[in-house]
Amino acid sequence: MSGIQTIAKLASEKLPLVLSTVGAFLVVVILQYLLKGNPIAKIPIVGQHLGSDEKRRQAFLMRARDLYVEGYTNFKNGVFRVITAQESNVIVVSPSFLPELKSLPDDVLSFDGAISETMHVDYTHLQIGNKAVPHMIKTSLTPALVRLNPTISEEVKEWFGRELPPCDNWTSVNINHKLLRIVGAVSGRIFVGADIARSEEYLDMAINYTVDLMKARHAVDGMKPWLRPFKANSIPEVQQLKARLKSAEAIMRPIVESRQREAAEGNTEKPDDMLQWLMDVQGSTKFASNLSTERLAADQLGLTFAAIHTTTLTSTNAFYNLAADPSLADMLRTEIRTVLAEHNGILTSQALQSMKKVDSFLKETMRFDPVAANSFQRKVLRPFTLSNGQAFPAGVILEVPAHAVSRDPEVFPDPDRFDPLRFYHLRQQAREAGHVEAAAQHQFVSLSPSVLTFGYGRHACPGRFFAANEIKMILANALLMYEIRLVEGVKERYPNILFGSGSMPDPTKELLFKKLV
């Protein structure tokens, strides 16, 4: 055999081994490079035992709350990853880092960037990023509540009379359905004025936009991320939402154009509602932005969604808690009557602040059944590193495990027990110890790393003061007008429905109402 033939034979025998060795070496080198270059590669993933990211994503859609609790239990003071319905990597951080995170500027941690992904704005077209809206809420709506609260209270009372049947005897009522209309109408009174808000056309738009938006969001959640750009726009839920947006514009157009004409004609008597405030603030040089009918309609829908969604969920949860324990109604009703007697029977801002047991009951309702398992969602736009050395690259989304924190026995003793006076007692203890600021932290509207329903930091819900007042008025009016209990045969509070990271009271359930004599 010639030398060339010998070499050829050896090569044919050894080449597979050589290639295999070289291939393995390259894989190791690439993995080392990726692990070294990717700061999140070493962050543990919850649900590792499930085997694949797609299985973890499906598990998230079915039982996200359990995954957050698992991660928080195992990595309480650190960070962990959750495979969610979002396209970006999601990293869950301990609430102990919130003071650091909330101080970072928006060009590092973006609230709008996270909401854009969470709500799938490419398909739902939810209006975000308009700085005029939170500015208007903080500078116009919240200061006006002292003046508006008696009007809001009367609106709540009137709509309870409109929506609930006589209830002379025990009467079955789907309270979630009724609350959607009550909250929609009462919020609309402040958003666009009484005449418009009381029309069925407006109510249908406000309520069903919120319903359609959440249906579209959950439908897109259920799709594989890589498939969304090709099919999400054509699914029935997204198409229905698009139709709702067009009808909303048709409703808002004549209202906006009428107000614009009156302003052009020099009419200085402007309506006292959020639509007018928004038109005024968007027309300023500081917030020079589009005043088109489409933009104003989209802004109004965004406000409507924010107002109706969380307010209705929290109120329904509160009613389910009241019905499950009639002694709660007696205790809260006594406080409401006492406070009203001290304020000439009017639900003023001061009267609402004096209802400390009502306040505690509502905060405990939010703690026990938060609307989501996660909170403080932010998208990282520029890399940064926490004080503990953990680095985060651009493109990831950060969250805090709100539900898991609220059920941590080190944060709240006996956390799995619903204690309506939990925060009432915490406020009392703090005041008795001379800790005024600590006492304030236990109010319904206060921002805290342990109860995150309203968020945290400068992007916390700006409308929480309006929402809190509205919920208290709804509760107060209901308790002064009705007895409330579970339907016959039901012995325990209705369990909430869990989907993805969300939690909602079952909207199909009914309660029994009877008018107080």
C-alpha positions in Angstrom: 0.0 0.0 0.0 1.4 3.4 -1.0 2.0 6.2 1.5 -0.9 8.2 0.1 -3.3 5.2 0.4 -2.1 4.6 4.0 -2.8 8.3 5.0 -6.2 8.1 3.3 -7.1 5.0 5.2 -6.1 6.4 8.5 -8.0 9.6 7.8 -11.1 7.7 7.0 -10.8 5.8 10.2 -9.9 8.6 12.5 -11.8 11.6 10.9 -15.2 10.9 12.7 -13.4 10.9 16.0 -11.4 14.0 15.2 -14.6 15.8 14.0 -16.4 14.7 17.1 -13.7 15.9 19.4 -13.4 19.2 17.6 -17.2 19.6 17.6 -17.4 18.9 21.4 -14.6 21.4 22.0 -16.4 24.1 20.0 -19.6 23.4 21.9 -17.8 23.8 25.2 -16.1 27.0 24.0 -19.4 28.5 22.8 -21.2 27.6 26.0 -18.4 29.1 28.1 -18.6 32.3 26.0 -22.4 32.5 26.3 -22.4 31.8 30.0 -19.7 34.4 30.6 -21.3 36.9 28.3 -24.9 36.5 29.4 -25.4 37.8 32.9 -28.8 36.0 33.4 -27.6 32.6 32.4 -26.8 31.6 36.0 -30.1 32.9 37.3 -32.2 29.8 38.3 -35.4 29.1 36.3 -38.5 28.0 38.2 -40.0 24.8 36.8 -36.7 23.4 35.6 -38.1 19.9 36.1 -40.8 20.5 33.4 -38.1 20.0 30.8 -38.7 22.7 28.2 -39.5 26.4 28.0 -42.7 25.7 26.2 -43.9 23.4 29.0 -42.9 26.0 31.5 -44.8 28.6 29.5 -47.9 26.4 29.5 -47.5 25.9 33.3 -47.4 29.7 33.7 -50.7 30.1 31.9 -52.3 27.5 34.1 -50.7 28.1 37.5 -48.4 31.1 37.5 -49.2 31.9 41.2 -47.7 28.6 42.2 -44.5 29.2 40.2 -44.0 32.6 41.8 -44.5 31.1 45.3 -42.0 28.3 44.4 -39.4 30.8 43.2 -39.9 33.2 46.1 -39.7 30.3 48.7 -36.4 29.0 47.2 -34.8 32.4 46.3 -36.4 34.8 48.7 -33.6 37.3 49.0 -32.3 37.0 45.5 -33.6 36.6 41.9 -35.1 33.9 39.8 -36.5 33.5 36.3 -40.0 32.6 35.1 -41.0 31.6 31.6 -44.1 33.6 30.9 -46.4 34.5 28.0 -44.1 37.4 27.2 -41.4 37.3 24.6 -38.7 38.9 26.8 -36.9 37.0 29.6 -38.6 37.8 32.9 -36.6 38.0 36.0 -38.3 38.2 39.4 -36.5 40.1 42.1 -36.8 40.3 45.9 -38.9 43.3 47.1 -35.8 44.2 49.2 -34.4 45.7 46.0 -37.4 48.0 45.4 -35.8 51.1 47.0 -32.9 50.7 44.5 -35.0 49.9 41.5 -37.5 52.7 42.0 -34.7 55.3 41.9 -33.5 54.3 38.5 -34.5 56.6 35.6 -37.0 55.7 32.9 -34.2 55.4 30.3 -32.9 52.5 32.4 -36.1 50.9 33.7 -39.1 51.5 31.5 -42.7 51.1 32.9 -44.2 51.7 29.4 -41.9 49.1 27.9 -43.1 46.4 30.3 -46.8 47.3 29.9 -46.3 47.3 26.1 -45.3 43.6 26.3 -47.7 42.6 29.1 -50.8 44.1 27.3 -49.5 43.2 23.8 -50.1 46.7 22.6 -49.0 45.8 19.0 -52.3 43.9 18.8 -54.5 45.5 21.4 -53.5 49.1 20.7 -53.8 50.1 24.3 -52.8 53.8 24.6 -49.6 54.1 26.6 -46.8 56.7 26.9 -49.0 59.8 27.0 -47.4 61.7 30.0 -50.3 64.2 29.9 -52.7 61.6 31.4 -50.9 60.8 34.7 -50.0 64.5 35.0 -53.7 65.4 34.7 -54.7 62.8 37.2 -52.2 64.0 39.8 -52.7 67.7 39.3 -56.4 67.9 38.4 -58.3 64.9 39.5 -56.8 64.0 42.9 -56.9 67.6 44.2 -60.5 67.9 43.0 -61.7 64.9 45.1 -62.4 67.0 48.1 -64.9 69.0 46.0 -66.1 66.0 43.9 -66.6 63.3 46.6 -70.2 64.3 47.6 -71.2 64.2 43.9 -69.5 60.8 43.4 -71.3 59.5 46.5 -74.7 60.6 45.2 -73.9 59.1 41.8 -73.1 55.7 43.5 -76.3 55.8 45.5 -78.4 56.6 42.5 -76.8 53.8 40.4 -77.3 51.3 43.2 -81.0 52.2 43.1 -81.1 51.9 39.3 -79.2 48.6 39.0 -80.3 46.4 41.9 -83.8 45.0 42.1 -86.1 46.1 45.0 -84.7 43.3 47.2 -87.7 43.5 49.6 -87.0 39.8 50.3 -83.8 37.9 49.8 -83.0 38.4 46.1 -80.2 36.7 44.0 -78.0 39.3 42.3 -74.9 38.9 40.1 -73.0 41.7 41.9 -70.0 41.6 39.4 -72.3 42.4 36.5 -74.0 45.2 38.5 -70.7 46.6 39.6 -69.4 46.9 36.1 -72.3 49.2 35.3 -72.1 51.1 38.5 -68.4 51.7 38.3 -68.6 52.4 34.6 -71.3 55.1 35.1 -69.8 56.6 38.3 -66.3 56.8 36.7 -67.9 58.2 33.5 -69.5 60.9 35.5 -66.0 62.2 36.3 -64.5 61.3 32.9 -67.0 62.8 30.5 -69.8 64.3 32.5 -73.2 63.0 33.8 -75.2 63.5 30.6 -72.9 61.3 28.5 -72.0 58.8 31.2 -75.6 57.9 31.8 -76.3 57.0 28.1 -76.4 53.3 27.3 -74.2 53.9 24.3 -71.4 55.2 26.6 -71.8 52.5 29.2 -71.7 49.8 26.5 -68.5 51.3 25.2 -66.8 51.7 28.6 -67.7 48.3 30.0 -67.3 46.2 26.9 -64.0 47.8 25.9 -62.6 46.7 29.2 -64.0 43.2 28.7 -62.8 43.0 25.1 -59.4 44.2 25.9 -58.8 41.6 28.6 -60.2 38.8 26.3 -57.8 39.9 23.5 -54.9 40.1 25.9 -55.5 36.6 27.2 -56.0 35.2 23.7 -52.7 36.6 22.6 -51.1 35.2 25.8 -52.2 31.8 24.8 -50.5 31.9 21.4 -46.9 30.8 21.0 -44.8 34.0 20.8 -43.2 33.2 17.4 -46.7 32.8 15.9 -48.1 36.1 17.1 -46.7 38.4 14.4 -48.4 36.2 11.8 -51.8 35.4 13.4 -52.5 37.6 16.4 -54.1 40.4 14.4 -56.6 38.0 12.8 -57.9 36.1 15.8 -61.6 36.9 16.7 -60.8 38.5 20.1 -58.4 41.0 18.5 -60.8 41.7 15.7 -63.6 42.4 18.2 -61.4 44.8 20.1 -60.6 46.7 16.9 -64.3 47.0 16.2 -64.8 48.3 19.7 -62.1 51.0 19.2 -63.8 52.2 16.0 -67.2 52.4 17.7 -65.6 54.3 20.6 -64.1 56.8 18.2 -67.5 57.3 16.7 -69.0 58.0 20.1 -66.3 60.4 21.2 -65.9 62.3 17.9 -69.0 64.5 18.2 -68.3 65.2 21.9 -64.8 66.3 21.2 -65.6 68.3 18.1 -68.4 70.1 19.9 -66.1 71.2 22.7 -63.5 72.2 20.2 -66.0 74.4 18.4 -67.2 76.0 21.6 -63.6 76.8 22.6 -62.9 78.3 19.1 -66.0 80.5 19.5 -64.7 81.9 22.7 -67.0 80.1 25.2 -65.1 80.2 28.5 -67.6 78.0 30.4 -65.9 74.6 30.1 -67.2 71.3 31.4 -65.7 70.2 34.7 -64.6 66.7 33.8 -61.5 64.7 32.8 -62.1 64.9 29.1 -61.9 68.7 29.3 -59.0 68.6 31.6 -57.2 66.3 29.2 -58.0 68.5 26.2 -56.6 71.5 28.1 -53.4 69.8 29.3 -52.7 68.3 25.9 -53.0 71.7 24.4 -50.3 73.1 26.6 -46.8 73.6 25.4 -45.4 71.3 28.1 -47.5 68.4 26.7 -47.7 69.4 23.1 -49.4 66.3 21.6 -52.0 65.2 19.2 -55.5 66.5 20.0 -57.1 64.4 17.3 -60.4 62.6 18.1 -58.6 59.3 17.7 -56.0 60.2 20.3 -58.5 61.6 22.8 -60.8 58.6 22.4 -57.8 56.3 23.0 -56.9 58.2 26.1 -60.4 58.0 27.4 -60.5 54.3 26.8 -57.2 53.8 28.6 -58.7 55.7 31.6 -61.9 53.7 31.4 -60.0 50.4 31.4 -57.8 51.5 34.4 -60.8 52.7 36.4 -63.3 49.9 35.7 -61.0 46.8 35.7 -59.2 47.0 39.1 -62.1 48.9 40.8 -64.7 46.2 39.8 -62.4 43.3 40.7 -61.5 44.7 44.1 -65.1 45.6 44.9 -66.4 42.2 43.8 -63.7 40.5 46.0 -64.9 42.7 48.9 -68.6 41.7 48.4 -67.7 38.0 48.3 -65.8 38.5 51.6 -68.7 40.3 53.2 -71.2 37.6 52.1 -69.0 34.8 53.5 -68.9 36.4 57.0 -72.0 38.4 57.9 -70.3 39.7 61.1 -68.0 41.8 58.9 -71.0 43.7 57.5 -72.3 44.4 61.0 -68.9 45.8 62.2 -68.3 47.9 59.1 -71.9 49.2 59.0 -71.6 50.4 62.6 -68.4 52.3 61.8 -70.0 53.9 58.6 -73.1 55.1 60.5 -70.9 56.5 63.3 -68.7 58.4 60.9 -71.6 59.7 58.9 -73.3 61.0 62.0 -70.1 63.0 62.7 -70.1 64.5 59.1 -73.7 65.5 58.6 -74.5 62.3 56.7 -72.2 63.3 53.8 -69.3 61.1 52.5 -66.7 63.8 52.4 -63.0 63.2 52.0 -62.6 63.5 55.8 -65.4 61.1 56.4 -63.9 58.5 54.1 -60.5 58.9 55.9 -62.2 58.4 59.2 -63.5 54.9 58.2 -60.4 53.1 59.4 -62.0 49.7 59.7 -63.4 49.9 56.2 -60.0 51.0 55.0 -58.3 48.0 56.7 -60.9 45.6 55.3 -60.3 46.8 51.8 -56.5 46.7 52.1 -56.7 43.1 53.5 -58.9 42.2 50.6 -56.2 43.4 48.2 -53.5 41.6 50.2 -55.4 38.3 50.3 -56.5 38.3 46.7 -54.3 40.7 44.7 -55.4 41.1 41.1 -52.0 39.7 39.9 -49.3 37.4 41.2 -46.7 39.9 40.0 -46.2 43.7 40.3 -43.6 46.5 39.6 -43.0 45.3 36.0 -40.2 47.2 34.3 -38.3 46.6 31.1 -34.5 47.1 31.2 -33.5 49.6 28.5 -29.8 50.0 29.6 -27.7 47.4 31.5 -27.2 48.0 35.2 -26.0 46.2 38.3 -27.7 46.0 41.7 -25.8 46.6 45.0 -25.4 42.8 45.5 -23.5 42.5 42.2 -26.4 41.0 40.1 -26.2 42.4 36.6 -29.2 42.8 34.2 -28.8 43.2 30.4 -31.0 45.4 28.3 -34.2 43.7 27.0 -35.2 41.7 30.1 -38.3 42.5 32.2 -38.1 42.7 36.0 -41.0 41.9 38.4 -41.7 41.5 42.1 -43.7 38.4 43.3 -46.6 40.4 44.9 -48.8 37.5 45.9 -45.9 35.4 47.3 -44.7 38.4 49.4 -48.2 39.0 50.7 -48.4 35.4 52.0 -45.0 35.4 53.6 -45.3 34.7 57.4 -42.2 36.8 58.0 -44.0 39.8 56.4 -47.6 39.1 57.7 -48.1 36.8 60.7 -50.7 34.1 60.0 -50.8 35.2 56.3 -53.3 32.6 55.1 -56.0 33.9 57.4 -58.2 36.7 56.2 -58.1 39.3 59.0 -60.2 42.3 58.2 -58.7 44.4 61.0 -55.1 43.5 60.3 -54.1 46.9 59.0 -56.4 48.7 61.5 -54.4 47.1 64.3 -51.0 47.8 62.6 -52.0 51.5 62.3 -53.0 51.6 66.0 -49.8 50.0 67.1 -47.7 52.3 65.0 -49.5 55.4 66.3 -49.2 54.3 69.9 -45.5 53.8 69.4 -45.3 57.4 68.0 -44.4 56.2 64.5 -46.7 58.4 62.4 -45.1 57.6 59.1 -45.3 53.9 59.8 -49.0 54.2 60.6 -49.6 55.9 57.3 -48.0 53.0 55.4 -50.9 50.8 56.5 -53.6 52.8 54.7 -55.5 51.4 51.7 -53.8 53.8 49.2 -50.3 53.7 50.7 -47.5 52.2 48.6 -45.6 49.4 50.3 -43.1 46.7 49.2 -45.4 44.2 51.0 -48.8 45.1 49.3 -48.1 46.0 45.7 -51.6 46.1 44.1 -51.2 49.8 43.3 -47.5 49.4 42.3 -44.5 51.2 43.7 -42.4 54.1 43.0 -43.1 57.1 40.7 -45.2 55.0 38.3 -47.5 53.7 41.0 -51.2 54.0 40.0 -51.9 57.8 40.0 -55.6 57.2 40.1 -55.6 55.1 43.3 -57.0 57.9 45.4 -60.1 58.2 43.2 -60.4 54.4 43.0 -60.1 54.0 46.8 -62.8 56.7 47.4 -65.1 55.1 44.8 -64.7 51.6 46.3 -65.4 52.9 49.8 -68.5 54.8 48.6 -69.7 51.6 46.9 -69.2 49.6 50.0 -70.7 52.2 52.3 -73.8 52.7 50.2 -74.4 48.9 49.9 -74.0 48.3 53.6 -76.4 51.1 54.5 -79.0 49.8 52.1 -78.7 46.0 52.2 -78.0 42.8 54.1 -75.7 40.5 52.1 -75.1 36.8 52.3 -74.2 33.7 50.2 -76.8 31.9 48.2 -78.5 28.9 49.8 -76.3 25.8 49.9 -73.0 27.7 49.6 -71.0 27.6 52.8 -67.7 29.2 51.9 -66.5 32.3 49.9 -66.4 31.7 46.2 -62.8 30.9 45.1 -61.2 33.2 42.6 -60.4 32.2 39.0 -56.6 32.1 38.3 -55.3 32.6 34.7 -51.7 33.3 33.9 -50.5 35.8 36.6 -54.0 37.2 37.1 -56.7 36.5 39.7 -60.3 37.5 39.4 -63.5 36.8 41.4 -65.8 34.5 39.5 -68.0 36.8 37.5 -70.8 34.2 37.1 -71.6 33.9 40.9 -74.5 35.5 42.7 -75.1 36.8 46.2 -78.3 37.3 48.1 -79.4 40.9 48.9 -82.2 42.1 51.2 -83.1 45.7 51.7 -82.5 46.9 55.3 -85.7 48.0 57.1 
